[in-house]
Amino acid sequence: MQLVCLDLEGVLVPEIWIEFAERTGIPELRRTTREEPNYDTLMKYRLDLLKQHKLGLPDIQKVISEMGPEPGAKDFLDALRQDFQVIILSDTFYEFAMPLMQQLGMPTLFCHKLEANAEGFLVNYHLRMANQKKEAVQRFKEINFKVIAAGDSYNDTAMLQEAHAGILFRAPDNVIAEFPQFPVEREYSGLMAQIRAASARI
């Protein structure tokens, strides 16, 4: 039995924080795991910025509700799910992701949770577990799944290395240069072809 694990942001949907930065005019919020590999450092930086600008969860959710998947993402995912079990492994948060999941047909999503105070301001985040993408792939392998994984950022590379086959999708040049062992695709048709080729190989 084979399983495909996909990252969410940058693969199926736009980077939520980048979109939020554009709409709020706070360029510092454009920083993502593409630039800052340490997720805890990145999230503390983000929460501090939101506090400084007095922006809460309702503000972020309003932006997300107006976003949609990347063009072609739902068709790609629908086609992929015809032939494979698919799980989305993301370092986003359920509070952010659910409007986008509805637009993608509610695929299974493993991610994290946010904590807001009574006024709606974010005060903390709770990781389901450290290195959850890699850990999930390890557990899938333990129950005899052959895993194919695709992602775009530093925080995906441990998952790609752990999987039987890893693919970089629309990754920035610095990630591609640092992880030359993974094939690189830019279009959903190419990603589908890579997944099918890996399926035949593993």
C-alpha positions as CSV (number, residue, x, y, z in Angstrom):
1,M,0.0,0.0,0.0
2,Q,1.3,3.4,-1.0
3,L,0.7,6.8,0.6
4,V,1.3,10.3,-0.7
5,C,2.2,13.0,1.8
6,L,2.0,16.6,0.7
7,D,2.9,19.9,2.2
8,L,0.1,22.5,2.1
9,E,1.4,26.0,1.8
10,G,3.5,26.6,-1.3
11,V,2.3,23.3,-2.8
12,L,-1.5,23.4,-2.8
13,V,-2.3,26.8,-1.4
14,P,-0.4,30.2,-1.3
15,E,1.8,30.9,1.7
16,I,-0.7,32.2,4.2
17,W,1.7,34.5,6.0
18,I,3.0,36.1,2.8
19,E,-0.6,36.8,1.7
20,F,-1.3,38.3,5.1
21,A,1.8,40.4,4.9
22,E,0.7,41.8,1.6
23,R,-2.8,42.7,2.8
24,T,-1.7,44.3,6.0
25,G,1.4,46.1,4.7
26,I,3.7,44.4,7.2
27,P,6.6,43.2,5.0
28,E,8.4,41.5,8.0
29,L,5.6,38.9,8.0
30,R,6.7,37.6,4.6
31,R,9.4,35.6,6.4
32,T,8.6,31.9,6.2
33,T,10.4,28.5,6.7
34,R,12.0,29.1,3.3
35,E,14.2,31.8,4.9
36,E,14.1,30.7,8.6
37,P,14.5,26.9,9.0
38,N,13.9,27.0,12.8
39,Y,10.2,26.9,13.2
40,D,10.1,28.0,16.8
41,T,12.2,31.0,16.1
42,L,9.9,31.9,13.2
43,M,6.7,31.6,15.1
44,K,7.9,33.6,18.1
45,Y,8.9,36.3,15.6
46,R,5.5,36.2,14.0
47,L,3.6,36.4,17.2
48,D,5.7,39.3,18.4
49,L,5.0,41.2,15.2
50,L,1.2,40.5,15.4
51,K,1.2,41.8,19.0
52,Q,3.1,45.0,18.0
53,H,0.5,45.7,15.3
54,K,-2.5,44.7,17.4
55,L,-3.7,42.1,14.9
56,G,-5.6,39.0,16.1
57,L,-6.9,35.7,14.8
58,P,-10.1,37.3,13.3
59,D,-7.9,39.5,11.1
60,I,-5.9,36.6,9.8
61,Q,-8.9,34.4,9.3
62,K,-10.6,37.2,7.2
63,V,-7.6,37.2,4.9
64,I,-7.6,33.4,4.6
65,S,-11.3,33.3,3.9
66,E,-10.7,35.4,0.8
67,M,-7.9,33.2,-0.4
68,G,-8.2,30.1,-2.5
69,P,-6.0,27.1,-3.6
70,E,-3.3,27.6,-6.1
71,P,-4.7,27.4,-9.7
72,G,-5.0,23.7,-10.7
73,A,-4.4,22.4,-7.1
74,K,-7.9,21.0,-6.6
75,D,-7.9,19.2,-9.9
76,F,-4.5,17.8,-9.2
77,L,-5.5,16.6,-5.7
78,D,-8.8,15.1,-7.0
79,A,-6.9,13.2,-9.6
80,L,-4.2,12.1,-7.1
81,R,-6.8,10.8,-4.7
82,Q,-8.3,8.6,-7.3
83,D,-5.2,6.4,-7.2
84,F,-3.5,7.1,-3.9
85,Q,-4.3,7.7,-0.2
86,V,-3.2,11.3,0.4
87,I,-2.4,13.0,3.7
88,I,-1.5,16.7,4.0
89,L,1.3,17.2,6.5
90,S,1.6,20.9,7.3
91,D,3.2,23.2,9.9
92,T,0.2,25.5,9.6
93,F,-2.7,25.6,12.1
94,Y,-6.2,24.2,12.0
95,E,-7.6,27.7,12.7
96,F,-5.9,28.9,9.5
97,A,-6.4,26.0,7.2
98,M,-10.0,24.9,7.5
99,P,-11.5,27.4,5.0
100,L,-8.8,26.2,2.4
101,M,-9.4,22.6,3.2
102,Q,-13.1,23.0,2.4
103,Q,-12.1,24.5,-1.0
104,L,-9.8,21.4,-1.6
105,G,-12.5,18.9,-0.8
106,M,-11.5,18.3,2.8
107,P,-8.4,16.1,2.5
108,T,-7.0,14.7,5.7
109,L,-4.8,17.3,7.4
110,F,-2.2,16.8,10.2
111,C,-1.0,20.2,11.6
112,H,-0.9,22.3,14.8
113,K,-3.2,24.5,16.9
114,L,-3.1,28.2,17.9
115,E,-4.1,29.7,21.3
116,A,-5.9,33.0,21.4
117,N,-7.0,35.1,24.4
118,A,-10.5,36.4,25.0
119,E,-9.9,39.4,22.8
120,G,-8.8,37.2,19.9
121,F,-5.1,38.0,20.0
122,L,-2.7,35.1,19.5
123,V,-0.7,34.3,22.7
124,N,0.8,31.0,21.9
125,Y,1.0,28.1,19.5
126,H,1.0,24.4,20.2
127,L,2.9,21.9,18.1
128,R,1.3,18.5,17.9
129,M,4.8,17.2,18.2
130,A,8.3,18.2,17.2
131,N,9.3,17.3,13.7
132,Q,5.8,16.0,13.0
133,K,6.2,15.6,9.3
134,K,9.2,13.3,9.6
135,E,7.7,11.5,12.5
136,A,4.4,10.9,10.6
137,V,6.3,9.4,7.7
138,Q,8.3,7.2,10.0
139,R,5.0,5.9,11.6
140,F,3.4,5.3,8.2
141,K,6.4,3.2,7.2
142,E,6.1,1.2,10.5
143,I,2.6,0.2,9.5
144,N,3.9,-0.9,6.1
145,F,3.1,2.0,3.9
146,K,5.4,3.0,1.0
147,V,5.6,6.8,1.3
148,I,6.0,9.3,-1.5
149,A,6.3,12.9,-0.2
150,A,6.4,16.4,-1.8
151,G,7.1,19.8,-0.4
152,D,8.8,23.1,-1.0
153,S,10.6,24.3,2.1
154,Y,13.3,23.6,4.6
155,N,10.7,22.2,7.0
156,D,9.7,19.6,4.4
157,T,13.2,18.2,3.8
158,A,13.3,15.8,6.8
159,M,10.0,14.4,5.5
160,L,11.3,14.0,2.0
161,Q,14.5,12.3,3.3
162,E,12.4,9.9,5.5
163,A,10.0,9.0,2.7
164,H,10.8,6.2,0.2
165,A,10.7,8.9,-2.5
166,G,10.9,12.7,-2.0
167,I,10.1,15.5,-4.5
168,L,10.6,19.2,-4.3
169,F,7.8,21.3,-5.7
170,R,8.2,25.0,-6.6
171,A,11.0,25.2,-4.1
172,P,13.3,28.3,-3.9
173,D,16.8,28.1,-5.3
174,N,18.5,27.9,-1.9
175,V,16.5,24.8,-0.9
176,I,17.1,23.2,-4.3
177,A,20.9,23.9,-4.0
178,E,21.1,22.5,-0.5
179,F,19.1,19.3,-1.3
180,P,20.2,18.3,-4.8
181,Q,19.2,14.6,-4.3
182,F,15.5,15.4,-4.8
183,P,13.9,15.9,-8.2
184,V,12.4,19.3,-8.8
185,E,9.0,20.1,-10.4
186,R,7.2,23.4,-11.0
187,E,3.9,22.2,-12.5
188,Y,1.2,19.9,-11.2
189,S,1.5,17.7,-14.3
190,G,5.2,17.2,-13.6
191,L,4.5,16.5,-10.0
192,M,1.9,13.9,-10.9
193,A,4.4,12.3,-13.3
194,Q,7.1,12.2,-10.6
195,I,4.6,10.6,-8.1
196,R,3.6,8.0,-10.6
197,A,7.2,7.2,-11.5
198,A,8.1,6.9,-7.8
199,S,5.1,4.6,-7.3
200,A,6.3,2.3,-10.0
201,R,9.8,2.3,-8.6
202,I,9.3,1.8,-4.8
